[in-house]
Structures are given as C-alpha cells and as structure tokens.
C-alpha cells in the first residue's frame, strides 16, 4: 500500500504513478540556500523517501531554475563558534548521508548555481544532470573555511587534480568543464533539462525494481571494497536475484520474442 506523503517545512515531496519521487527544496530563498532549518527538513524527507518500498528512483532538485543549491547559509555560518560549527556541518553531513543511503537511484537535477554544499549534495547522488547554464564551485576557502564532508567524494568523481583546483582556488567552472571532468553525466540544451531527467528516469522505472536496488547496493560496495571482495559480493547478489520471480518475469518477453522469431 502506498503511504500518504507527509508535509515537510522546507521540502516538497511528490510521487508519480511509476514510483518516481521528487524531493524539491522549498522556501529556501531564491538560490535554495541550505540554512539549518532547511537542511533538517530535507534530511527528514530524504529518510522518509528512503523507507518507501514503492520508490523506483528519486529526483533531487531546487525550486526554480536559478540554482540547484547556492551553498550553505553564510549569515548563519558567520555567527558560529567552534561547537556550533561542528553541529552545523554535522547537519549538512546528515543530509548528504541520508541522500546517499536512499536505496534507489538518485538523480540530481542541476540548473544554475551548484556551489559548496550544493556540489556536496550533488556528489552524494548517483547521477548528476545539468543545464548548459550551470555553474559549479567550492568557494569555501574564499570565506575562510575549508571544504569538508562530502567534498571527500570529489577525488573519486572528478580526479585529484580537478579537486585540488576547485578546493584550493575557490573558483567556478561551467557545465562544459564539469562534464569533461566527469561531475556531470550529461548537459542539456536550454529548456531541455526536464527532458534529460526523464530520459534517465524512464529506463530505471521500467527495469526490475529488485535488480535496480541490488545494483545500486553493489555499486556502493564496489566503491568501498577490494576487487576480490567485490567479485565475491557480485556472485552472491546474482544468486540472490533468483530467489524472486523477477528475473523470469523480465526475461520472458525477450525469450518469447526470440522463440517466435525462430519459429518463423
């Protein structure tokens, strides 16, 4: 049974008939700035979505087209003491962890600005799709703080050199450069970002839901394990797939079509 979607103070959650959820940042200024109240609300929403058995994929986006996330709230950060700083950054870590823990594919929809905490949130997603006008940067050193938490994922995504350049200079790059580095999987033409998102979501929603969840879990395990351990886990996952009827159901159309062709 599909659960009713609860209300969240700074997150709008929607679900379509396929089980594709959208987690949209809400009421967070024009650039979707991550103040603590916004971060806590988004974390609550991400954890709720992650617990839904009917979820097939999750699109994470800001409100409007000016930004995915323009960063964390600098006015709030300017008033922090050491203990408050640790609490503030832990809340951002919890949000990125909650998104990374969602057991189905997560797709970051990125128009406009994607800065600081925005790049970290996007890095926690499985797939990143951007518009041609998107701008990326990790400007923390320019305001006297290091880039932390899920910036740790950037060397594996874009490589050590580009990560060094971004974090040490605080400069920005455009969507073309982000695509060349591997941060973006694809870049859309103007006005075509939603079509690009749908082109990614549709085949996920059409695939075996148990298999997709298993594949995501394997991808995560592979990134954290040795090759040998990854191979062992892969063999186990393949066997586990056949404890359900999903392989048979999804293979049947291909098998039947082949039999019909051979019978002609």
N, C-alpha and C positions, 0 to 999 in steps of 0.2 A: 504494500500500500504506500502511495506517495505521501510523504509528510507535508503538512502545510508549511509554507515558508515564513519564518518569524520576521519581525521587524528589527532592524538594526539602526542605530542612531546615525552612523556615517557610512553605511554600506547598503546598496540596493542589490538584492539577490533575485534573479529571475531564472526560470527553467522552461525549456521548450518541450515539445512532445517527444523528442528523442532522448531526453535526459541530459541535454547540454545546458549547463548552468553558466550564468554570467554573474561575476562579482564586480560590481561597479562602485568605485569610490564616490561618496556622496557628501555634499555640504562641507567641502574641504578647501574653500577658496577656488579661484579660477584656475590655478595650476595644480590642484589636487595635492596640496601640501600635507605632509604627514605630521600633524601635531599628535600629542599623546592620546587624546580622546579619539581621534580618527584611527590611529594605529590599534588601539584596544578594540574598537568596534570591528575593524577589518579582520583582526585575529579571531574574534568570536565567530564572525561569519565564515571565515575560511575553515575553521574547525567544524562548524556545523555542516558545511557542504561536504567536507571530507568524510563525514559519517553517513552520508546518504547512499544507500545501496543502489539507487536507480541512476546515479551520476555516471555519465559516459565521458564527459570532458568538461573543462571549466575555462571560460574566457575571462581574463582579468583585465580590467580597463579603468580609466579615469572617466570623469564626467566631461563632456565636451571634447573638442579637438585641439585645444591649445597645449595639452600636456597629457602624458601618461601619469607621471608624478614629477613635480618640480623640485622635490627634495624634502628633507625634514624641516620642521618649523624653526627657523633661525632665531626668531624672537624668543621662543621658549628656550632654546639652547643657550642664548646669551645670558640667561639668568641662572644657569645650573651651577651647583657646587659639585665636588667630586662624587659624593654619594648620589646626588640627583642625576648626574651624568651617567653613572652606571645603571641606574634604574631606567633612564630614558632610552639608552641604547639597548638595554635588555628587552624593552617593549618592542623595539624595531626588530631585534633578533627573533623574538617570539612570532612576530607576523611572518617574517620570511620562512621560519621553520614550519609554521602552520601551512603555508602555501606549498612548500616543498614536500610536506607529508601527505598532501591530498593524493589518494591512491590512483587517480585517473589523470590523463594528460592535462596539463595546464598550459594555456596559450596566453602570452602577454600581447595585448593589442596596444601598439605604441605610436601615437601621433605626437608631434610637437616635442616638448621638453621631456627628457628622461635623465634626471640628474641626481647624483648622490644616492640617497635612499631609493630613488626610482630605479636606478641601474641595479641596485642590490635586490630589490623586489623582482625585477625582470629576470635577473640571474637565477633566482630561485624557481623560475618557471621552466617547463620542459622545452617550450618552443617560443621564439620571440619573432613577431612580425611587426614591421614598422612602415610608416608612411614616408614618402620622399622628403618631407619637411622635418623629419625627426632630428633632434639634436641630443647628443649623448655626452656626459661628462661626470667626473668625480671631483668636484671643486673643493672638497673639504679642507685641503691644506691652505687654500686661499683665505679661509676664515679661521685658521689657527687650530685645526683639529685633524687627526689622521682619518683616512677612510678605513672602516673596520667591518665587522660582522660579515655579511655575505659578499663583500668585495673579495673575500678569500676564494670565491669560486671563479673569479675572473681569469687567473692564470691558466686554468684548465679550459676555459671557454675561448679566450682570445690569444692566449700565449703570454709568457713572461714579459717580453719586450713591450707590446702594446699596453699591458697592465702597468708596467713601470712608467710609461709615458703619461698615461691618464692620471695615475695617482700622484705622481711627483710633480707634474706641471699644473694640474688642475684645469687644463684646457679642455675644450669641447671638440667633438668631431661630428660630421654629418652622417646621414644614413648610409651613404655610399661607402664611407670608410668603415662604419660599424659592420656593414655587410661583408666587406673584404676581410675584416678581422675575424668574422665568424660569430659576432654577437647577435646579429640578425640572420634568420634563415632566409627571409625574402623581404624585399622592399616593394611597396605598392605604388602605383601611379597616384596622382592627386585624386581624391574622392573614391578610391577603389580599395581602401583598407578593409572595409567590412566584407567585400567580395573575397579578398585574400584570406581573411579569417575563416569564412565559410568553406573555401576550397580546402582548407586544412582540417576543419572540424568534421566535415561531411564524411570522409572515409573512416575517420575514427569512430564516429557514431554508427557506421554501417558494419564495423568489424565486431568480432566476438568480444563481448564485454569482459568475460573472464580472462580471455587471452590478452586483451589490452592491459588490464590491471597486472597480470603476470609479467608482461613485457616491461612495463614501467618499473616494477619491483626489481626485475633482472638488471635493467639499465642502471638503476641506483646501486645495486650490489656490485656490478662490474666496475663502477667508478671508484669503489672503495676497497676492492679486494685484489688479490693476486690473480693472474691469468688462470692458474691451476684451480684455485677456489671458484673462480667464475665458471670454468668449464664444468666442475662438479655440480654447482648450483643449477646450471643450464640443463644438465641431464635430468636432474630431479624435477625441474619445472616442466620439462617436456612430458615426463611420465605423469605428473600430476594433472596435466591438461586432459588426459584421457580418463580421469576419474569422473568427468562430467560428459554429457552428450553433446557439448558444444562443438568439438571437432567434427563429429559425424554430421551434425546439422549444417554446419557451414561448408563442409566438403561436398555434401550431397548434390547441390546444383552443378558443381564442376564435374563430378563423377557421372551424373546422369546425362549432362550435355555431351560428354565425351562418348558415352555409350551410344547415344542417339546418332552421333556423327559416324561412329564405327559401323552402325547397323545400316547405314545408307548404301 
